[in-house]
Amino acid sequence: MKFARIWLGAFCFASGVAVSFVLAQNAYPPLQVLLSSGQTILGQDIVYPAGKPNITAAVVSIQPQESTGWHLHEAPLLAMILDGELTVDYGNGVTRHYVKDDTFIEAFKSRHNGTNTGSTPVRILVVFAGSDAVKNTVKED
């Protein structure tokens, strides 16, 4: 009888461990989707560049009233404003204003200029889906 109780206890313990292990393997933390899109902020279709893929993540910091200068991106780029605010001039009278937590796919192969229009530094998380065949950013002279 004592042996049966020990065996039953061991079985229940082992079953509980196995069930917990299976649940832990199948459980996934809640996911907060920041953005899911096939187009840029200007409605351009996203096109991945030829060549060997290369993902680059960086934080861009711009002081108040400073600008990026006119430039374009040869690689698709996701941007998220971590702090501050940014106004981007896309030319032809098209501008967009971004604030903390805004997430967007930046214009692709279209010149633009970003200016920190706030009173504190703007910090932008950028993730390029580039390749060895293109430059992530091309500055105008």
C-alpha positions in Angstrom: 0.0 0.0 0.0 2.8 2.4 0.9 4.5 1.5 -2.4 1.3 2.3 -4.3 1.1 5.8 -2.7 4.7 6.5 -3.5 4.2 5.4 -7.1 1.0 7.5 -7.4 2.8 10.5 -5.9 5.7 10.1 -8.3 3.4 9.6 -11.3 1.4 12.8 -10.4 4.6 14.8 -9.9 6.1 13.6 -13.2 2.8 14.2 -15.0 2.7 17.8 -13.6 6.2 18.4 -14.7 5.6 17.1 -18.1 2.4 19.1 -18.6 4.2 22.3 -17.3 7.1 21.6 -19.7 4.7 21.2 -22.7 2.7 24.3 -21.8 6.0 26.3 -21.4 7.1 25.2 -24.8 3.8 26.1 -26.5 3.1 29.3 -24.6 4.2 32.6 -26.3 4.1 36.0 -24.6 1.4 38.4 -25.9 2.5 40.2 -29.0 1.8 44.0 -29.5 2.1 44.6 -33.3 3.5 48.0 -33.9 3.1 48.0 -37.6 2.3 45.5 -40.4 2.4 47.0 -43.9 3.5 46.3 -47.5 3.8 50.0 -48.3 5.8 53.0 -47.1 4.4 56.2 -45.5 4.0 57.6 -49.1 2.1 54.5 -50.4 5.1 53.0 -52.2 5.2 49.2 -52.4 8.0 47.8 -50.4 10.7 46.1 -52.6 13.6 44.2 -51.1 16.9 44.9 -52.7 18.9 42.3 -54.6 22.1 40.9 -53.0 22.9 39.2 -49.7 20.4 40.3 -47.1 21.6 42.5 -44.2 19.5 43.8 -41.4 20.8 46.9 -39.7 19.3 48.4 -36.5 20.4 51.7 -35.1 19.2 54.7 -33.1 19.4 58.1 -34.8 19.6 61.1 -32.5 18.8 64.7 -33.7 19.1 67.8 -31.6 16.3 70.4 -31.4 16.0 72.4 -34.6 18.6 70.3 -36.4 17.9 68.4 -39.7 19.0 65.2 -41.3 19.7 67.0 -44.6 18.2 65.8 -47.8 18.7 62.1 -48.4 17.0 58.9 -49.6 17.0 55.2 -48.6 17.9 52.4 -51.0 16.7 49.8 -48.5 13.3 49.5 -46.9 13.3 51.1 -43.4 11.1 50.8 -40.4 11.3 53.8 -38.0 9.9 54.2 -34.5 10.1 57.5 -32.6 11.5 56.6 -29.2 11.6 60.2 -27.8 10.8 63.7 -29.1 9.2 64.7 -32.4 10.2 64.9 -36.0 8.7 66.6 -39.0 9.7 65.1 -42.4 9.5 67.1 -45.6 9.0 64.7 -48.6 9.0 67.5 -51.2 6.1 68.9 -53.3 4.5 70.3 -50.2 4.1 66.8 -48.5 5.1 66.7 -44.8 4.4 64.4 -42.0 4.8 65.0 -38.2 5.8 62.1 -36.0 5.8 61.9 -32.2 6.9 59.4 -29.5 5.7 55.8 -30.3 4.8 56.6 -33.9 6.0 53.7 -36.1 6.2 53.9 -39.9 7.9 52.5 -43.0 9.9 55.4 -44.3 9.9 56.6 -47.9 11.9 54.4 -50.2 14.1 55.8 -52.9 12.4 59.2 -52.4 14.4 62.2 -51.2 13.3 63.7 -47.9 14.6 65.8 -45.0 13.7 65.3 -41.3 13.8 68.1 -38.8 13.5 67.9 -35.0 10.8 70.5 -34.5 10.6 69.9 -30.8 12.4 71.3 -27.8 14.2 68.1 -26.8 16.4 65.6 -28.7 14.5 63.2 -30.9 15.6 59.5 -30.8 14.5 57.3 -33.7 14.9 53.5 -33.8 15.6 52.5 -37.4 15.7 49.0 -38.9 16.9 48.7 -42.4 16.1 45.6 -44.5 19.1 46.1 -46.8 21.7 44.1 -48.6 25.3 44.1 -49.6 24.3 45.6 -53.0 22.8 48.9 -51.7 23.4 51.7 -49.3 20.9 52.1 -46.5 21.1 55.9 -46.7 22.4 58.1 -49.5 23.0 61.8 -48.5 22.7 64.6 -51.0 25.7 66.9 -51.4 
